Amino acid sequence: MELLISLIGLLLIVEGLPYAAFPEAMQRWLSQLQQLNPATMRKIGLVMLGLGLLLCYLARRTNLFS
């Protein structure tokens, strides 16, 4: 549970940093995101999900990062 809470905290730090450091650029980027096709956004999301799962698998099951 401690690891989960730490990971959620790290995620919030990484997600919040661009908004705090570059708010105007983030507004422009978010307006560009609204113009994307939902199917394209879904594909991007699935790729990111797959990469995240792959990284978790590699970190937990292999000695690649040791």
N, CA, C and O of each residue as an XYZ file, in Angstrom:
264
protein
N       0.828     -1.188      0.000
C       0.000      0.000      0.000
C       0.877      1.258      0.000
O       0.547      2.256     -0.642
N       1.995      1.197      0.727
C       2.909      2.341      0.767
C       3.445      2.661     -0.625
O       3.558      3.828     -1.002
N       3.776      1.610     -1.393
C       4.272      1.810     -2.751
C       3.199      2.443     -3.633
O       3.495      3.338     -4.424
N       1.966      1.989     -3.502
C       0.867      2.535     -4.294
C       0.662      4.021     -4.014
O       0.521      4.816     -4.944
N       0.647      4.393     -2.750
C       0.464      5.800     -2.384
C       1.635      6.638     -2.897
O       1.435      7.758     -3.367
N       2.855      6.103     -2.810
C       4.029      6.812     -3.317
C       3.941      7.008     -4.824
O       4.280      8.074     -5.338
N       3.485      5.975     -5.533
C       3.342      6.078     -6.986
C       2.276      7.088     -7.384
O       2.456      7.840     -8.341
N       1.178      7.107     -6.659
C       0.126      8.089     -6.948
C       0.644      9.494     -6.693
O       0.371     10.403     -7.477
N       1.388      9.688     -5.609
C       1.986     10.997     -5.330
C       2.946     11.417     -6.423
O       2.928     12.572     -6.849
N       3.789     10.498     -6.889
C       4.731     10.807     -7.969
C       3.994     11.140     -9.256
O       4.390     12.051     -9.982
N       2.932     10.412     -9.539
C       2.118     10.685    -10.721
C       1.528     12.096    -10.663
O       1.534     12.812    -11.664
N       1.023     12.490     -9.508
C       0.454     13.829     -9.367
C       1.516     14.912     -9.540
O       1.240     15.965    -10.115
N       2.713     14.663     -9.053
C       3.803     15.622     -9.242
C       4.127     15.777    -10.721
O       4.232     16.894    -11.229
N       4.285     14.652    -11.407
C       4.643     14.686    -12.826
C       3.522     15.307    -13.655
O       3.791     16.063    -14.589
N       2.280     15.001    -13.326
C       1.145     15.561    -14.074
C       0.958     17.051    -13.792
O       0.567     17.799    -14.688
N       1.226     17.487    -12.583
C       0.989     18.882    -12.228
C       2.105     19.830    -12.631
O       1.873     21.031    -12.772
N       3.302     19.315    -12.816
C       4.449     20.169    -13.126
C       4.270     21.027    -14.384
O       4.540     22.227    -14.327
N       3.826     20.466    -15.516
C       3.661     21.321    -16.703
C       2.628     22.436    -16.510
O       2.794     23.536    -17.036
N       1.562     22.149    -15.755
C       0.537     23.166    -15.518
C       1.086     24.302    -14.661
O       0.737     25.463    -14.876
N       1.937     23.980    -13.699
C       2.511     25.000    -12.824
C       3.613     25.779    -13.532
O       3.731     26.990    -13.349
N       4.420     25.095    -14.337
C       5.571     25.744    -14.973
C       5.196     26.487    -16.256
O       5.753     27.550    -16.532
N       4.270     25.953    -17.036
C       3.937     26.521    -18.349
C       2.428     26.577    -18.560
O       1.923     25.878    -19.438
N       1.686     27.376    -17.795
C       0.221     27.358    -17.912
C      -0.290     27.804    -19.285
O      -1.261     27.239    -19.790
N       0.343     28.803    -19.893
C      -0.129     29.268    -21.198
C       0.087     28.208    -22.274
O      -0.784     27.983    -23.114
N       1.244     27.563    -22.246
C       1.525     26.508    -23.219
C       0.568     25.330    -23.034
O       0.146     24.712    -24.011
N       0.230     25.022    -21.793
C      -0.702     23.927    -21.544
C      -2.097     24.268    -22.064
O      -2.797     23.388    -22.565
N      -2.508     25.521    -21.953
C      -3.818     25.916    -22.497
C      -3.842     25.738    -24.010
O      -4.827     25.253    -24.567
N      -2.752     26.132    -24.679
C      -2.680     25.952    -26.135
C      -2.711     24.475    -26.499
O      -3.400     24.077    -27.438
N      -1.968     23.665    -25.759
C      -1.893     22.240    -26.035
C      -3.247     21.571    -25.815
O      -3.657     20.718    -26.602
N      -3.938     21.961    -24.744
C      -5.249     21.376    -24.474
C      -6.280     21.776    -25.532
O      -7.160     20.984    -25.869
N      -6.176     22.996    -26.056
C      -7.102     23.386    -27.126
C      -6.823     22.589    -28.403
O      -7.748     22.286    -29.158
N      -5.562     22.250    -28.646
C      -5.240     21.399    -29.797
C      -5.763     19.988    -29.595
O      -6.182     19.336    -30.552
N      -5.743     19.516    -28.360
C      -6.255     18.172    -28.065
C      -7.748     18.065    -28.360
O      -8.226     17.016    -28.792
N      -8.482     19.151    -28.125
C      -9.924     19.131    -28.371
C     -10.244     18.931    -29.849
O     -11.335     18.477    -30.194
N      -9.309     19.266    -30.710
C      -9.545     19.150    -32.142
C      -9.231     17.754    -32.681
O      -9.532     17.457    -33.837
N      -8.628     16.892    -31.853
C      -8.295     15.544    -32.304
C      -9.543     14.677    -32.411
O     -10.508     14.838    -31.664
N      -9.491     13.767    -33.349
C     -10.548     12.788    -33.551
C     -10.562     11.845    -32.340
O      -9.492     11.422    -31.902
N     -11.731     11.498    -31.783
C     -11.780     10.573    -30.640
C     -11.113      9.225    -30.920
O     -10.521      8.635    -30.016
N     -11.198      8.737    -32.141
C     -10.558      7.459    -32.473
C      -9.035      7.576    -32.357
O      -8.370      6.646    -31.900
N      -8.498      8.705    -32.766
C      -7.058      8.939    -32.647
C      -6.651      9.015    -31.184
O      -5.627      8.458    -30.790
N      -7.446      9.698    -30.385
C      -7.148      9.799    -28.956
C      -7.211      8.419    -28.296
O      -6.409      8.112    -27.414
N      -8.153      7.599    -28.721
C      -8.277      6.246    -28.168
C      -7.033      5.426    -28.506
O      -6.506      4.707    -27.658
N      -6.568      5.539    -29.753
C      -5.364      4.803    -30.160
C      -4.150      5.260    -29.355
O      -3.353      4.433    -28.911
N      -4.006      6.564    -29.167
C      -2.900      7.095    -28.376
C      -2.996      6.577    -26.947
O      -1.989      6.176    -26.364
N      -4.182      6.584    -26.387
C      -4.382      6.086    -25.028
C      -4.045      4.610    -24.905
O      -3.435      4.200    -23.918
N      -4.427      3.811    -25.878
C      -4.127      2.383    -25.833
C      -2.625      2.121    -25.958
O      -2.091      1.223    -25.307
N      -1.953      2.905    -26.793
C      -0.497      2.765    -26.914
C       0.175      3.125    -25.592
O       1.077      2.416    -25.144
N      -0.254      4.219    -24.966
C       0.321      4.620    -23.686
C       0.043      3.571    -22.613
O       0.916      3.279    -21.795
N      -1.151      3.008    -22.608
C      -1.503      1.953    -21.671
C      -0.600      0.739    -21.863
O      -0.087      0.172    -20.899
N      -0.418      0.354    -23.106
C       0.449     -0.784    -23.412
C       1.887     -0.543    -22.989
O       2.534     -1.432    -22.435
N       2.393      0.669    -23.249
C       3.759      0.989    -22.838
C       3.900      0.973    -21.323
O       4.908      0.501    -20.797
N       2.910      1.481    -20.628
C       2.934      1.466    -19.169
C       2.927      0.052    -18.617
O       3.671     -0.261    -17.688
N       2.086     -0.801    -19.189
C       2.050     -2.202    -18.753
C       3.368     -2.908    -19.042
O       3.848     -3.695    -18.226
N       3.949     -2.626    -20.201
C       5.233     -3.228    -20.559
C       6.327     -2.792    -19.584
O       7.121     -3.618    -19.135
N       6.372     -1.510    -19.259
C       7.363     -1.020    -18.310
C       7.181     -1.650    -16.932
O       8.158     -2.034    -16.289
N       5.948     -1.757    -16.485
C       5.682     -2.400    -15.189
C       6.121     -3.855    -15.220
O       6.732     -4.338    -14.266
N       5.820     -4.550    -16.292
C       6.218     -5.948    -16.406
C       7.739     -6.075    -16.387
O       8.290     -6.897    -15.656
N       8.411     -5.258    -17.193
C       9.867     -5.328    -17.249
C      10.509     -4.987    -15.910
O      11.503     -5.603    -15.526
N       9.961     -4.028    -15.209
C      10.523     -3.623    -13.927
C      10.316     -4.690    -12.860
O      11.181     -4.878    -12.005
N       9.197     -5.386    -12.895
C       8.887     -6.364    -11.852
C       9.404     -7.774    -12.156
O       9.770     -8.502    -11.233
N       9.440     -8.167    -13.417
C       9.710     -9.561    -13.760
C      11.093     -9.824    -14.355
O      11.485    -10.983    -14.494
N      11.833     -8.790    -14.703
C      13.152     -9.001    -15.296
C      14.200     -8.259    -14.480
O      13.865     -7.482    -13.586
N      15.435     -8.494    -14.783
C      16.544     -7.796    -14.140
C      17.044     -6.644    -14.990
O      18.160     -6.162    -14.796
N      16.232     -6.205    -15.920
C      16.644     -5.174    -16.870
C      16.991     -3.861    -16.188
O      17.902     -3.166    -16.636
N      16.297     -3.502    -15.126
C      16.512     -2.211    -14.467
C      17.301     -2.355    -13.158
O      17.384     -1.403    -12.381
N      17.866     -3.508    -12.916
C      18.615     -3.728    -11.668
C      20.076     -3.370    -11.815
O      20.841     -3.498    -10.859
